Amino acid sequence: MKARLNEARIRFSKTHDLEHLLDLVAPVEPLWLMMKPRLKSLTLFAVTVRYPGMFADPVKARAAFESCKRFRALARLSLGLKP
C-alpha cells in the first residue's frame, strides 16, 4: 500500500496501521476496501508479535497468512501484475 500511495503522490506518515493506509489509498484503489476487516486484524501482527513473550498461535498465524495472500492477489490484479 505504501508503494501505491507513493506512486499516487499521496502523503502518509510512518505507520504500521494497515487500516489507516487503506483509508488513504482507497480513492485510487477502491476495490481494496473489501479487505478492510482482514487488514485491521493484520495490523495487530505488525508490532505485537515482534516482542518477547508475544506470539501468534498456529491458527491465528495461518489466518494472518491467508489474509496476506488474499490482499497480495487483489493488489497484483489491481496493478495489472501476474498473480
N, C-alpha and C positions, 0 to 999 in steps of 0.2 A: 504494500500500500504506500509505503514511503517513496518508493521509486515512482509510482504513478502520480503521487502528489507533486514530486519534483518535476516530472515531465509536464504536468498541467500548470506548473508555476503557482501552486497553492502552498502557502507558507504554513509551517507547523512547528511546534516546539518539540524538544526532546521528550519522548514519552514511550511507554510500553503499553499504553491503553489502546487496545485494538478497536474498541467500540468508538472511542473519540476519533481515531484516524479514519474509521469507516464513515463517520458523520461528515468529516471534511472531504473525503473523496467521493461521496455519494453524488454530488452534482455532475461529475464526469463519468462515474461508473454506477448508475442507479441499480443495476442488476445485483451488485454486490450486497445490497441491503438485505437480501434474503438470508445472508449468512450472519446477520447481527446477533442472534441468540448464541450461535456457536462461537463467534469471536469474543463475545462478552465472557463466556466461560474460559476461553483460552487465555485471556488477559491474566487470570489468576496464576497460570503456569509461567508467565513471562518473568516473574520475580520470585514468588513464594517458594517454589521448589528448588531454587538455587542455593538456599541457605541450609546449613547443618541442622538436622533434626526434622526438616520439612521434606516430604516426598509425596509422590502420587502413587496410589495403589495401582496394580495392573489394570483394573477395569477403567479407572479414570485416565490412565496413560493411554490406553487403547482408544478411548473415546476422543481424547485430545488429538491423537494421531489421525484418526478418521476425519475430524473436523479440519485439520490442516490439509489433508489430501483433497477434501471437497473444495475448500477455498482455493487451493492451488489450481485445481482443474477449472473452476469457474474463472479465475483470473486469467489463466492461459487462453481460454476460449475467448474471453472479452478482448484480450490483447492481440488476437489473431495468431497465437502461437500453437504449435503442435501439442496435443495432450501429453 
